[in-house]
Amino acid sequence: MPVPELTPPEAARWAARAGLPLADDRPGQVAAIADHIHSVVSVLRELDFGDTPPATAYRTEEENHDAAI
């Protein structure tokens, strides 16, 4: 289900709600950047990592030790 784009008034409202009021010329820019970030993240969500273990399974010490041998 596609997510509707963030409008400048919505960006201003969410920023104000977070305690970050925007100057009058900024909501359009903030909305455009937020939409771009959302489009990039949505592509990452579609990736199939299959059998890739979670990051907690990765052990740096073992990897570095094996490489030095």
Distance bins in CASP14 RR format, pairs under 12 A and 6 or more apart:
PFRMAT RR
TARGET T0000
AUTHOR 0000-0000-0000
RMODE 2
METHOD distances of the structure
MODEL  1
1 42 0 0 0 0 0 1 0 0 0 0 0
2 35 0 0 0 0 0 1 0 0 0 0 0
2 38 0 0 0 0 0 1 0 0 0 0 0
2 39 0 0 0 0 0 1 0 0 0 0 0
2 42 0 0 0 0 1 0 0 0 0 0 0
3 34 0 0 0 0 0 1 0 0 0 0 0
3 35 0 0 0 0 1 0 0 0 0 0 0
3 38 1 0 0 1 0 0 0 0 0 0 0
3 39 0 0 0 0 1 0 0 0 0 0 0
3 41 0 0 0 0 0 1 0 0 0 0 0
3 42 1 0 0 1 0 0 0 0 0 0 0
3 45 0 0 0 0 0 1 0 0 0 0 0
4 10 0 0 0 0 1 0 0 0 0 0 0
4 31 0 0 0 0 0 1 0 0 0 0 0
4 35 0 0 0 0 1 0 0 0 0 0 0
4 38 0 0 0 0 0 1 0 0 0 0 0
5 11 0 0 0 0 0 1 0 0 0 0 0
5 28 0 0 0 0 0 1 0 0 0 0 0
5 31 1 0 0 1 0 0 0 0 0 0 0
5 32 0 0 0 0 1 0 0 0 0 0 0
5 33 0 0 0 0 0 1 0 0 0 0 0
5 34 0 0 0 0 1 0 0 0 0 0 0
5 35 1 0 1 0 0 0 0 0 0 0 0
5 36 0 0 0 0 0 1 0 0 0 0 0
5 37 0 0 0 0 0 1 0 0 0 0 0
5 38 0 0 0 0 1 0 0 0 0 0 0
5 39 0 0 0 0 1 0 0 0 0 0 0
6 12 0 0 0 0 0 1 0 0 0 0 0
6 13 0 0 0 0 0 1 0 0 0 0 0
6 14 1 0 0 1 0 0 0 0 0 0 0
6 15 0 0 0 0 0 1 0 0 0 0 0
6 27 0 0 0 0 1 0 0 0 0 0 0
6 28 0 0 0 0 1 0 0 0 0 0 0
6 29 0 0 0 0 0 1 0 0 0 0 0
6 30 0 0 0 0 1 0 0 0 0 0 0
6 31 1 0 1 0 0 0 0 0 0 0 0
6 32 0 0 0 0 1 0 0 0 0 0 0
6 33 0 0 0 0 1 0 0 0 0 0 0
6 34 1 0 1 0 0 0 0 0 0 0 0
6 35 1 0 1 0 0 0 0 0 0 0 0
6 36 0 0 0 0 0 1 0 0 0 0 0
6 37 0 0 0 0 0 1 0 0 0 0 0
6 38 1 0 0 1 0 0 0 0 0 0 0
6 39 0 0 0 0 0 1 0 0 0 0 0
7 13 0 0 0 0 1 0 0 0 0 0 0
7 14 0 0 0 0 0 1 0 0 0 0 0
7 27 0 0 0 0 1 0 0 0 0 0 0
7 28 0 0 0 0 1 0 0 0 0 0 0
7 30 0 0 0 0 0 1 0 0 0 0 0
7 31 1 0 0 1 0 0 0 0 0 0 0
7 32 0 0 0 0 0 1 0 0 0 0 0
7 34 0 0 0 0 0 1 0 0 0 0 0
7 35 0 0 0 0 1 0 0 0 0 0 0
8 14 0 0 0 0 0 1 0 0 0 0 0
8 15 0 0 0 0 0 1 0 0 0 0 0
8 22 0 0 0 0 1 0 0 0 0 0 0
8 24 0 0 0 0 0 1 0 0 0 0 0
8 25 0 0 0 0 0 1 0 0 0 0 0
8 26 0 0 0 0 1 0 0 0 0 0 0
8 27 1 1 0 0 0 0 0 0 0 0 0
8 28 1 1 0 0 0 0 0 0 0 0 0
8 29 0 0 0 0 1 0 0 0 0 0 0
8 30 1 0 0 1 0 0 0 0 0 0 0
8 31 1 0 1 0 0 0 0 0 0 0 0
8 32 0 0 0 0 1 0 0 0 0 0 0
8 33 0 0 0 0 0 1 0 0 0 0 0
8 34 0 0 0 0 0 1 0 0 0 0 0
8 35 0 0 0 0 0 1 0 0 0 0 0
9 15 0 0 0 0 0 1 0 0 0 0 0
9 16 0 0 0 0 0 1 0 0 0 0 0
9 22 0 0 0 0 0 1 0 0 0 0 0
9 24 0 0 0 0 0 1 0 0 0 0 0
9 27 1 0 0 1 0 0 0 0 0 0 0
9 28 0 0 0 0 1 0 0 0 0 0 0
9 30 0 0 0 0 0 1 0 0 0 0 0
9 31 0 0 0 0 1 0 0 0 0 0 0
10 16 0 0 0 0 0 1 0 0 0 0 0
10 17 0 0 0 0 0 1 0 0 0 0 0
10 22 0 0 0 0 0 1 0 0 0 0 0
10 27 0 0 0 0 1 0 0 0 0 0 0
10 28 0 0 0 0 0 1 0 0 0 0 0
10 30 0 0 0 0 1 0 0 0 0 0 0
10 31 1 0 0 1 0 0 0 0 0 0 0
10 34 0 0 0 0 1 0 0 0 0 0 0
10 35 0 0 0 0 0 1 0 0 0 0 0
11 17 0 0 0 0 0 1 0 0 0 0 0
11 18 0 0 0 0 0 1 0 0 0 0 0
11 20 0 0 0 0 0 1 0 0 0 0 0
11 21 0 0 0 0 0 1 0 0 0 0 0
11 22 1 0 0 1 0 0 0 0 0 0 0
11 26 0 0 0 0 1 0 0 0 0 0 0
11 27 1 0 1 0 0 0 0 0 0 0 0
11 28 1 0 0 1 0 0 0 0 0 0 0
11 29 0 0 0 0 1 0 0 0 0 0 0
11 30 1 0 1 0 0 0 0 0 0 0 0
11 31 1 0 1 0 0 0 0 0 0 0 0
11 32 0 0 0 0 1 0 0 0 0 0 0
11 33 0 0 0 0 1 0 0 0 0 0 0
11 34 1 0 0 1 0 0 0 0 0 0 0
11 35 0 0 0 0 1 0 0 0 0 0 0
12 18 0 0 0 0 0 1 0 0 0 0 0
12 19 0 0 0 0 0 1 0 0 0 0 0
12 20 0 0 0 0 1 0 0 0 0 0 0
12 21 0 0 0 0 1 0 0 0 0 0 0
12 22 1 0 1 0 0 0 0 0 0 0 0
12 23 0 0 0 0 1 0 0 0 0 0 0
12 24 0 0 0 0 1 0 0 0 0 0 0
12 25 0 0 0 0 0 1 0 0 0 0 0
12 26 1 0 0 1 0 0 0 0 0 0 0
12 27 1 0 1 0 0 0 0 0 0 0 0
12 28 0 0 0 0 1 0 0 0 0 0 0
12 29 0 0 0 0 0 1 0 0 0 0 0
12 30 1 0 0 1 0 0 0 0 0 0 0
12 31 0 0 0 0 1 0 0 0 0 0 0
12 34 0 0 0 0 0 1 0 0 0 0 0
13 19 0 0 0 0 0 1 0 0 0 0 0
13 20 0 0 0 0 0 1 0 0 0 0 0
13 21 0 0 0 0 0 1 0 0 0 0 0
13 22 0 0 0 0 1 0 0 0 0 0 0
13 27 0 0 0 0 1 0 0 0 0 0 0
13 30 0 0 0 0 0 1 0 0 0 0 0
13 31 0 0 0 0 0 1 0 0 0 0 0
14 20 0 0 0 0 1 0 0 0 0 0 0
14 21 0 0 0 0 0 1 0 0 0 0 0
14 22 0 0 0 0 1 0 0 0 0 0 0
14 27 0 0 0 0 1 0 0 0 0 0 0
14 30 0 0 0 0 1 0 0 0 0 0 0
14 31 0 0 0 0 1 0 0 0 0 0 0
14 34 0 0 0 0 1 0 0 0 0 0 0
15 21 1 0 0 1 0 0 0 0 0 0 0
15 22 1 0 1 0 0 0 0 0 0 0 0
15 23 0 0 0 0 0 1 0 0 0 0 0
15 26 0 0 0 0 1 0 0 0 0 0 0
15 27 1 0 0 1 0 0 0 0 0 0 0
15 28 0 0 0 0 0 1 0 0 0 0 0
15 29 0 0 0 0 0 1 0 0 0 0 0
15 30 1 0 0 1 0 0 0 0 0 0 0
15 31 0 0 0 0 1 0 0 0 0 0 0
15 33 0 0 0 0 0 1 0 0 0 0 0
15 34 0 0 0 0 1 0 0 0 0 0 0
16 22 1 0 0 1 0 0 0 0 0 0 0
16 23 0 0 0 0 0 1 0 0 0 0 0
16 26 0 0 0 0 0 1 0 0 0 0 0
16 27 0 0 0 0 1 0 0 0 0 0 0
16 30 0 0 0 0 0 1 0 0 0 0 0
18 30 0 0 0 0 0 1 0 0 0 0 0
20 26 0 0 0 0 1 0 0 0 0 0 0
20 27 0 0 0 0 0 1 0 0 0 0 0
20 30 0 0 0 0 1 0 0 0 0 0 0
21 27 0 0 0 0 0 1 0 0 0 0 0
21 30 0 0 0 0 0 1 0 0 0 0 0
22 28 0 0 0 0 1 0 0 0 0 0 0
22 29 0 0 0 0 1 0 0 0 0 0 0
22 30 1 0 0 1 0 0 0 0 0 0 0
22 31 0 0 0 0 0 1 0 0 0 0 0
22 33 0 0 0 0 0 1 0 0 0 0 0
22 34 0 0 0 0 0 1 0 0 0 0 0
23 29 0 0 0 0 1 0 0 0 0 0 0
23 30 0 0 0 0 0 1 0 0 0 0 0
24 30 0 0 0 0 0 1 0 0 0 0 0
26 32 0 0 0 0 0 1 0 0 0 0 0
26 33 0 0 0 0 0 1 0 0 0 0 0
26 34 0 0 0 0 0 1 0 0 0 0 0
27 33 0 0 0 0 0 1 0 0 0 0 0
27 34 0 0 0 0 0 1 0 0 0 0 0
28 34 0 0 0 0 1 0 0 0 0 0 0
28 35 0 0 0 0 1 0 0 0 0 0 0
29 35 0 0 0 0 0 1 0 0 0 0 0
29 36 0 0 0 0 0 1 0 0 0 0 0
30 36 0 0 0 0 0 1 0 0 0 0 0
30 37 0 0 0 0 0 1 0 0 0 0 0
31 37 0 0 0 0 0 1 0 0 0 0 0
31 38 0 0 0 0 0 1 0 0 0 0 0
32 38 0 0 0 0 0 1 0 0 0 0 0
32 39 0 0 0 0 0 1 0 0 0 0 0
33 39 0 0 0 0 0 1 0 0 0 0 0
33 40 0 0 0 0 0 1 0 0 0 0 0
34 40 0 0 0 0 0 1 0 0 0 0 0
34 41 0 0 0 0 0 1 0 0 0 0 0
35 41 0 0 0 0 0 1 0 0 0 0 0
35 42 0 0 0 0 0 1 0 0 0 0 0
36 42 0 0 0 0 0 1 0 0 0 0 0
36 43 0 0 0 0 0 1 0 0 0 0 0
37 43 0 0 0 0 0 1 0 0 0 0 0
37 44 0 0 0 0 0 1 0 0 0 0 0
38 44 0 0 0 0 0 1 0 0 0 0 0
38 45 0 0 0 0 0 1 0 0 0 0 0
39 45 0 0 0 0 0 1 0 0 0 0 0
39 46 0 0 0 0 0 1 0 0 0 0 0
40 46 0 0 0 0 0 1 0 0 0 0 0
40 47 0 0 0 0 0 1 0 0 0 0 0
41 47 0 0 0 0 0 1 0 0 0 0 0
49 55 0 0 0 0 0 1 0 0 0 0 0
51 57 0 0 0 0 0 1 0 0 0 0 0
52 58 0 0 0 0 0 1 0 0 0 0 0
53 59 0 0 0 0 0 1 0 0 0 0 0
57 63 0 0 0 0 0 1 0 0 0 0 0
58 64 0 0 0 0 0 1 0 0 0 0 0
59 65 0 0 0 0 1 0 0 0 0 0 0
59 66 0 0 0 0 0 1 0 0 0 0 0
60 66 0 0 0 0 0 1 0 0 0 0 0
60 67 0 0 0 0 0 1 0 0 0 0 0
61 67 0 0 0 0 0 1 0 0 0 0 0
61 68 0 0 0 0 0 1 0 0 0 0 0
62 68 0 0 0 0 0 1 0 0 0 0 0
62 69 0 0 0 0 0 1 0 0 0 0 0
63 69 0 0 0 0 0 1 0 0 0 0 0
END
